[in-house]
Amino acid sequence: MTTATLLLVEDDPALSELLEYRFANEGYRVRATADGDEALVLAAEEVPDLVILDWMVEGTSGIEVCRRLRRDKATAHVPIIMLTAREAEDDRIRGLETGADDYVTKPFSPRELLARVAAVLRRIRPALAGETIEVGDIKLDPVAHKVARRGQTLQMGPTEYRLLKFFMESPGRVFSRNQLLDGVWGTGSDIELRTVDVHIRRLRKAIEVSGAPDPIRTVRSAGYAFEAV
């Protein structure tokens, strides 16, 4: 059972009640609100372990709540899963570029949302604790600074290592080139966007193992994602 605290921001009373019940039954502590302004207050009072955020809520919109949580140093690291009835690709990309870690389109299965929340928390906690991160058949030891795949130790440059670690801390999430620049090279970097593509190619080559698929997915017009294979 987990003791993680979730902030649920959902303005559909029936859905909010259902999700509160399901997450509480799994051992989560849930704080819920239907109002974006109150969500920001609750997050400031007690930083949650994860935020489940509906796009369309009362008061401040979900997308703006996401943006403000990312701007605040106290909550910038908190994973955010957005819920929305919006299905257009542009809306999904906008949500992810604003800072959401995952995106669930309504209608959805509460069981699926439970699984996604658990997966995000499993990924975040080992990374924060300095423990080995494992995604698919790739293992990264941040303490020993080593990477292995299918029993083989992989050799790569420092930039490729940082890029891989950044990807593995949020598997499945689509990162734009700008987000990769900020996350790997640092904000304010004067590195050109095309440099990201060069290092992606180098990383792909560094993690290549005979018979193993490529875990780096190119997302047209959006960026790149790293997935378990």
Buried (B, 14 or more C-beta within 10 A) or exposed (E): EBEBBBBBBBBBEEBBEEBBEBBEEBEBBBBBBBBBBBBBEBBEEEBBBBBBBBBBBBBBBBBBBBBBBBEEEEBEEBBBBBBBEBEEEEBBBBBBBBBBBBBBBBEEEEEEBBEBBBBBBEBBEBBEEEEBBBBBBBBBBBEEEBBBBEEEEBEBEEBBBBBBBBBBBBBBBBBBBEBBBBBBBEEEEEBEEEBBBEBBEBBBEBBEBEEBEEBBEEBEEBBBBBBEE
